[in-house]
Amino acid sequence: MQKLRKALFSRPLVWYLTMAMMLISSVPRNADAALVPSQMAADGARRADIIKVQAALESKVVSQRLADLGLNTEEVKAKVASFSNEDLHTLASNVDQLNGGGDALGFIISLLIIVLLVVVILQVIGHKIIIKK
């Protein structure tokens, strides 16, 4: 058993494993393989993004705000057409987050959850809730 232990932990083997691990760890990990989209797929995605952004620009609230800023629809369409693919995709993905009037239902549900949480905490602490008219 001693011979096996000495053979496994001998200096040349330890140095060899140390060097091998250093060599393996020096290889960069960002060399991932991926499919590169074809030009046709990129053009189709760009068209879809432009349609999505133009639909958002045609809404009453956005068009009124742009008019207040002194921009007409032709200037805005020309500017959107000059965006890079990345900028256009970022804008199109953020268009879904626009809410014209806000989300009142979400606010009401959050308020009810907070009130319920306060009532539960007060019950656990031992306080009694008395509502008098």
N, C-alpha and C positions, 0 to 999 in steps of 0.2 A: 504494500500500500504506500509506503514511503517512497519507493522508486517511482510509482505512478504520479504521486504528488509532485516530486521533484521534476519529473519530465514535463508535466503540464505547466508548472510555474517557473521554468528555467528562464534565464535572462534573454536568450535569443528569441524565444517564442513570445515573450512579453513585448519586446521591442518590435517584433514583426507585427503583432496585433495592434500595437499602438500606431505604428506607421500606416497600416492598412485602414484603421478607423479615421485617421487624419485625412488620408487620401479620399476616402468615401465621403466624409463630411464636407470636403472642399468643393464638391460638385454642386452647382447651383440648382435649386429646386424649382425655379421659375421656368423651366423648360417643359411646360405642359403642351400637349398636342391639342389642337382644336381645328375645327373646320373653318375655313375662310369663306365668307359669303361671296357668292358670285355677283357680278355687276347687276344682273337682272334682279336678284333678290334685294340688293341695296336700293335700286331704283324703285322697286315696288314698295319698300318700306318708307322711302322718302315721300312717295306720292301719298301713301296712307297718312303719314305725319302731317303733310301739308293740308290734306283734306280735313283732318281733325282740328288743326289750328285755325283754318279758315272758318270752320263751323263755329268755333268758339268766338272768333272775331265778329261774326255776323249777329251775335246775340245783342239785344237792345242795350243792356247794361255796359258791355264792353265797347260797343260802337259809340255810345253816348260819352263814355269816359275818354275815348280817343278823340272825339270831336271837341270835348272840353280842353284837351291838351293841344289842339290845333292841328291834328293829323287827319288827313282824309283816307278813305279806304284804299285808294290806289297806292299811296305812299307806303302804307302798312303792308299791302300785298307784295310790293316790290322788295321791301326790306325782308319779309319772311322768305321770299324766294332766294334771297342772297345768303341766307344762313347756311352754315356748314351742316353736314348730316348729323353730327353729334349734338350741336346746339338745337337743331330742329327737333330731334328725338327727345331731348331734355324738355323742351317747351311743350311738346305734344304729350309727354307723360305727366307733366304738371297741370295740364288743362283739366284733367279729371278732378283735380282737387279744388277747382273754383266753385264756390257756392255763392249765388247771387244774394240770397236773403239770409243765409245762415241755416243752421240745423237746429230748430227749436225742439224737435223730438229728442235728440241726443242730450240737450241741456236738461230737459224735464226728467229724463231717465236718470241722469247723473245726480240731479238734485234729490230724487227719491231714494237712490241708493245711499247717498250721504246721510239723509235723515234716518233711514233704516239702520245704518251702521251706528249712528249716535245712540239710537234707542237700545240696540243690542248691547253696546258698551255700558250704558247706564244700568241696564238690567243685570249685567254680569258683576258690576261693582256693588250693586245692592241698593241703588237709589230707586225710589219709586216715582213713576211719572203719573201725575194727577192733572187731568185737564178739566178745568171748571168753566162753566158758561156764565 
